[in-house]
């Protein structure tokens, strides 16, 4: 799904990825469907579309679907995305923390296996780094860069 953006803009790829999610889900290919939906979200953010309650409700629906098919790792990813969107839209004293109604980082990480915790910490740290840049929080930027320094630049294909 990532190659699509070498051929066209993020805006034109958003609908394609969302349709892939729906089609793959319909035929029971849940993991590829959820991967398509993650790419849809990244493209949505990159395209600069408005992040509002309709977008957040889409993320909530996918989060609930993940829980219904026992895909807690994917659910955590969608919760992080939703909290990221909320942090951008709503006033907060600590906008670089992922601690709100969609995702509470410390609580979520405490309830995960070691492998899930490692992956979720990476994902949360990436989004916290983005928030730190947006809100000019250099202390958080340094902390997230330190946290992320132990992770490979790209996921390892097995």
BELBEL-V304641 format. One record per pair of residues at least 4 apart in sequence whose C-alpha atoms are under 7 Angstrom apart, sorted by the first residue. I is the first residue (numbers start at 1). J is the second residue. Records with the same first field share a line. If there is no record, write none. Layout:
# BELBEL-V304641
I->J, J
This chain:
# BELBEL-V304641
1->36
4->8, 13
5->9, 10, 13
8->12, 13
9->13
10->14, 43, 46, 47
11->47
13->17
14->18, 40, 43, 44
15->19
16->20
17->21, 36, 37, 39, 40
18->22, 36, 37, 40
19->23
20->24, 33, 36
21->25, 33, 34, 36, 37
22->26
23->27
24->28, 29, 30, 32, 33
25->29, 30, 33
29->33
30->34
31->35
32->36
33->37
34->38
35->39
36->40
37->41
38->42
39->43
40->44
41->45
42->46
43->47
44->48, 49
45->49
51->55, 85
52->56
53->57
54->58
55->59
56->60, 82
57->61
58->62
59->63, 78, 82
60->64
61->65
62->66
63->67, 75, 78, 79
64->68
65->69
66->70, 71, 72, 74, 75
67->71, 72, 75
71->75
72->76
73->77, 116
74->78
75->79
76->80, 120
77->81
78->82
79->83, 102, 103
80->84, 103, 124
81->85
82->86, 102
83->87, 98, 100, 102, 103
84->88, 127
85->89
86->90
87->95
96->128, 131, 132
97->128
98->103, 104, 105
99->103, 104, 105
100->104
104->108
105->109
106->110
107->111
108->112
109->117
112->116, 117
113->117
114->118
115->119
116->120
117->121
118->122
119->123
120->124
121->125
122->126, 148
123->127
124->128
125->129, 144, 148
126->130
127->131
128->132, 144
129->133, 141, 144
130->134
131->135
132->136, 137, 138, 140, 141
133->137, 141
137->141
138->142
139->143
140->144
141->145
142->146
143->147
144->148
145->149
